Amino acid sequence: MRLSDVITGYWLDKRLDFSPTTIPGYERTFARLLAFLSDPEFSDIASNDIRRFLAHLADHYRVSRRTVHDAWIPLSSLWTWAENELGTPHIIRGKVKQPKFTKRTVDALTEEQVRAVLAAADYMRPYLSRNGKEVIAARPTADRDRAIVLTLLDSGLRAAELCALKLGDYDAKRGRLLVQRGKGDKARYVVMGQRTQKAIWRYLALRPDARPKHPLFATASGSHLDRSTLRKLLARMGDRAGVANVHPHRFRHTFAINFLRNGGNLLTLKELLGHESLVMVQRYARIVDADIDRAQTHSPADNWKL
């Protein structure tokens, strides 16, 4: 049985076990493995082939050490499934070490940096006209992009979670969003302050025909943003603002740290961020009693009067 056939069987059995945000990463890793090994007989693949493949990811695709670390997980999952389903020896567990990576430090954005990024949402980079005059043109997506920045800042949403939001997930009366399928395929609510709600209201006023099933934050064609587009959008805004490393997860860090600084507690933060344990949120506590609805009082956008 070839590698491609085993992968097909794996997905027939396992696809429903994963959230929509997890599946693309697994599929990408399997596709790269197929291309690298040229779809061999599954039983012919050896541990050293997996080691070579992980090195290939870093060299050929120029991915980060974290990405190589993460690629080990679907590979091990595939061989665990094949071991149970097909009786194939596990060539990864106990034989191919999961690559290590250096964890990023928690690098929150400052108030001044957030203000600069918001200002960069309004205008394009200045350019010279034919007569030599400097032109600063307004950006057509300014209202949407300001709403995105403030939503990330006030909610701590992951990139995939924000991109998946539909208009029907937004409860304007309570100022909260329903994350239907967060990490681990778990639903949760997040809340925003008044200024973020106003930014969303202003943006949605431009889309009077939008329906509950439509994306909350849409592209020009009306489709959902994807994570790559979101990252590029924020990075370009950061470039125009003169702020380095502007990406969705940095807003997540900024939300978490300011939530605690403004009086929030770890248990509520854990629920808002969608973590299963306090371990992940305790790192924020090292840097710096309310329920989820009261968490609106900890809004960075409101406290900074953005």
Secondary structure, DSSP 8 states (H G I E B T S, - for coil): -BHHHHHHHHHHHHGGGS-TTTHHHHHHHHHHHHHHHTS-BGGG--HHHHHHHHHHHHHHS---HHHHHHHHHHHHHHHHHHHHHH----SSTTTS--------------HHHHHHHHHHHHB---EE-TTS-EE--B-TTHHHHHHHHHHHHHH---HHHHHH-BGGGEETTTTEEEESS-GGG--EEEE--HHHHHHHHHHHTT-TT--TTSBSSB-TTS-B--HHHHHHHHHHHHHHHT-S---HHHHHHHHHHHHHHTT--HHHHHHHHT-SSSHHHHHHHHH----TGGGGGG-HHHHTT-
